[in-house]
Amino acid sequence: MNSQNSPDRSSTDMTSSVPASTGVSTHNANGGALESESFQLQHPAVSGNEGSAAVGTVLQSDIGINTLLTRLKQSIASAREFAAFLKKRSTLEEEHAQGLKKLCKASHEFSRRSDNRQGSYVQYYNEVIGIHDRLADNGVQFSLSLHQMHEDLYDLATNIERGRKQWKQTGLSAEKRVQDSENLVEKAKAKYDSLAEDYDRARTGDKQSGRVFGLKGPKSAAQHEEDLHRKMQAADSDYASRVQTTQSQRLELVNTQRPQAVKAILDLIKECDSGLTLQLQKFASFNEKLLLSNGLCVSPLKGQTANQAQPSLREVVFQINNAQDLNGYIASHSTKIGQRHAEVKYQPHPVGLLQVLSLGPTQQSASTESRAQPDPSQSNRPGGLRQISHPDPSQEPPSPRKQAIAPDLAPLQHHPEQSYPESPHQTTFFPPGSAAAPPPLSHPQFSSSLYSQPPAPAAASHPDLSHPDLPPLRPVFGVSLEDLLKRDGSAIPLVVYQCLQAVELFGLDVEGIYRLSGSAPHVSKLKAIFDNDSSVVDFRNPESFFHDVNSVAGLLKQFFRDLPNPLLTHEHFPDFIEAARIEDDVTRRDSLHAIVNSLPDPNYATLRALTLHLHRVQEHSVANRMNAGNLAICFGPTLMGTGSNIADAGWQVRVIETILQNTYQIFDED
């Protein structure tokens, strides 16, 4: 038995398992390296309940050891639970600190790349990253300290559990021996009492029977009495010896074994509770010092010599000078400026100059009069505007690559002051007596001659409806975009531009625009007017479309439905459907972007203008109830055509919706 060593167990185990002075990590004022500090366990004031009579009575009773073993089991369970808490908290802090360090490293590497801002921004941004890196270092040290606390507390709980099992076996076995001895005393006493009563009856009782039958035959009364007397004396001797043995065991239990077990278990309880309290106090101190260190990293204390060179996070951020960075970046390109080109001047060829000089005054006058005479066939057009085109049959429209198109599609707005430069092959005439030209139609301008728009028509009030069945002199509906480009010289058909302009002027806030159908007679009349001569139409005046903007929207969709080859073309239909099946949003967007770039030039320019317009429509979805999904439902089959499989309708809608949701990623705004 280890009971002889139990009085010294408290002092030896507390010294080995829970040191009185433990190294605690703390942070200096600058938030830098951690320093070691001696941590002393602080004991609260102890009340006098432990020495009370009730406590002593319980500890000296038969239930004292069981009571203390139950209490020790609770202490061990609490220590293990807090150790598990420390382990989980340590893991969380380590993951957070390591993630912050990785983020700081990645941000620092990105700041050194050439495509990132330089100047004061990158300088002070790196200081911000450095502050976060120091915060991550503090978190790592805090995590390591918590992990060490977990290991110490777990080892303490394991040692205490081992001692509990040992003293449970020692203390309870002594109690059980005394209890078993007392049970044997009770049995010996009962046997002795029974034999004494039998002997008394045999000695003073009824003697008429005379003989008693035994195993060896009948016994006389005297023999029976003598036999009972002998048995009674043997039972009395056994009873007395058992009482003496029980008394000695009880005395040893009360004076030696029980006090040793009680003291050892009490020491284990105090050792476990003290170790748990110490780790709790260390945990509280670590948290306070972690927060203090992080606070000093973000905002160091002022007035200290060591901290003068360390600005706070706020001061670092406010030292970024945007104007200086911008001017410095622009000035750094001053060495890349090439030689200034000479001023462009008109220098006529001598042959052309001689031809002009060879004309006489009469020929020049006749030429002027012939150009001043208006065409009678054009006199009935609104505004009296007349256009005469002189196309060059030897020059075909160019077909630049998609990267060279870059049409400048500004938002469709009305600019009364804007005028269009004259084409070298077009001459615009006004009727006699007109002081100035009417305000031209605001139409998008393109950097390439391929997308030059025909001269703007005069501002007409509304089309002449007296002849609803106009002949299709210059048909627009049912004509391919390539043919319209060759004929009109514009990549975006005029009917598309007019409809987009009307909707943006009068229909952005109309509920259900492009979803509600307009008047069928109005759509038919407007279609006939465009097929006759689209140059006379001006949708800036709502009278031109009967004040029915829904009919304009229906006319636009009718134009795309009547195209021989849909806007997104039959050739690219399978590619669009395959791209729509991609689940990842970014991959689907990039795939659709590549397919859109491979469209023919007029299809690409028209799709770009329509997409930018529909994006502006969905920006007013609060009023018109037409978000990207609703617009995609209206324009999906219209722009892609009807495939052979009806199940592709959903993928068509997804194609248009993805394009609308990524308008400025697929097309440039300008």
C-alpha positions, 0 to 999 in steps of 0.5 A: 500500500502507498498510504504511508507516502500519501501525506507528502503526495500533495506537495510533490504532485503540485510541484511537478504537475502545476508549477507555481511559476509558469512562463507566460507569453506577453507582447511588448508595447510595439507589438513585436517579439514576445517576452517571458513573464512569471505568472503566479497563481492567485488564490481567493480568500478561503472561508471557514466552511472547510473546517466546520463540524458538518464537513468533519462529520461527513469526512469521518463517516462511512460515506466520506471516501465515496463523497470525495471520490465523486467530487474528484471525478467532477474536478477531473471532468472539468479539467478535461473539458477546459483542456478540450476548449483550449485545444479547439481555441488554439486550432482556430487561432492558428488557422486564423493567424496562418491565413492572415500571414498567407494573405499578407504574403500574397498582397505583398507580392501583388503590390510589387507587380507592374500592373499595380499602383505605385508611388505613395500607395504601394509604400504605405500599403506595404506598411498596412500589410506589415501591421497585419503581419505583426497581428498574425505573429501575435496570433501564432504565439497566442495559439502556441501558448494555448496549445501548451496550456492544453497539454499541461492541463490534460497531463494533470487530469490524467495523473489525477485520474490515475491517483483517483483509481488507486485511492478508490481501490485502497480506501474502499477495500478497507471499508469493505473489509470492516463491513464484511467483518461486522456482517460475520459478527452478526451471524456469529451472534445469531448462532450463539443466541439460538444455541443458548435458547436451545440449551436453556429449554433442554435444561429447564424445559419438558423432560417427558420425552426422555429420549432424543433421536440422533444420527447414532441412535436415540439420546437421553435428555442428559446427553442432549443437554450436554451436547447443546452446552458444548455447542453453545460454548463453541459458538460463544468463543467464535462470537467473541473472537469475531467481535475482537477482530472487527473492533481491531479492524474498525479501529485501524480503519478509523484511526489510520486507513480512512484518514489517509485515504481522505487526506490523499483524495482531498489533496488530489481534489485541491491539486486538480482544482488549483491546476484548473484555476491556474490555467484559467487565470493564464487564459484570461491574462493571455487574452488581455495581452493579445488584445493589448498587443494588437491594439498597440500594433494598430495604434501605438501609444504616443509620447514614448521614444520607442514608438515615435517612428511607428505610426498608427494604421489610420495615420499610414492610410491617410498618408496616401497621396492620390494626386501625387501618384497620378501626376508621378505616373503621368510624368514618368511617361514623358520620355515616351512622347514621340516627335510631334507630327506636322500639321495636316494641310490640303495640298491639291495635285497640279493635275487637279488644279489645272482641271479646275482652272480650265473650266470657264465661268459659264460652266462653273455657273451651270454646275452651281445651278444644277446642284441648287435645283431641288428634285421634284420627286423629293419635294413632298418629304417632311422638312424638304430634305434631299440627299443625293449619294454618289457611291464609288462602285470600285470600292467595296465595304471593308471587312476589318477584324473584330479587334479593329471594329471598336464602334463608339456606341454612346448612350442613345440621347438627343443632341440637337446641337450635334451635326454629322460630317459630310461624306465625300460621296454624299451631298445634302441639299435644302430647299430654297429659302431654308435658313439652316438645316433641321436638327440632325438625328443623334446617331452613334458614330464609329471610328471605322468607315465601315460603320459610318452612318448615313446622313441623318434625316430631317426632323419629321413630324410623323409619317404620312398615313394617307398611303398605308400601302407604301411600295417597298422601295428600299426594303429593310425587313427580311434583308440580311445584315450583310446586304444592309451593310453593303447597301446603306454603309452602316453596320447597325440598321437604321430601324434598329437605331430608331427603335432603340432611341425611341425606347430610351427616350419614351419607354425606359419606365414603361411597365412591361416594355418588350413584354407587352405587345403593341398595336398590330396595325401600328406595327404593320404601318411602321414596317411599311414606312421603313421598307419604303424609305427609312430615311424619312423616319424620326422617332424622336417625335412620338407622333411618328409612332402614334405615341405607342412605344410598345409598337416600337418595341414590337417592331424591333423584335419583328425586325430580328425575327424576320432576319434570314439568318438570326442575329447570333447566326445559325452557324454559332447556334450549337456553340452558344447552346454548349456554352450555356450548359456550363455551370460555372458562371465565369467559365460560361461568360468567357466561353460566350465572350469568345463566341460573340467575338467570332460573329460577323462584323454587322452582327457583332455591332448590332448585338453590341448596341442592343445589349448596351440598350437592354442593359440600360432598360434593366437598370430601370427594372424597378419601374418597368419590371423588366430585369435581365431574366425577363428580357432574356425570355423575350429576346432568347428565341428572337435573337437565336432563332428556333432550333430543331430541339424545343428543349433548347429554349431554356438554354437560349434564355440562359445565353441572353441572360448571361450576356446581359448580366456581363454587358461591360465584361463582354462589350466596352461601354464607350 
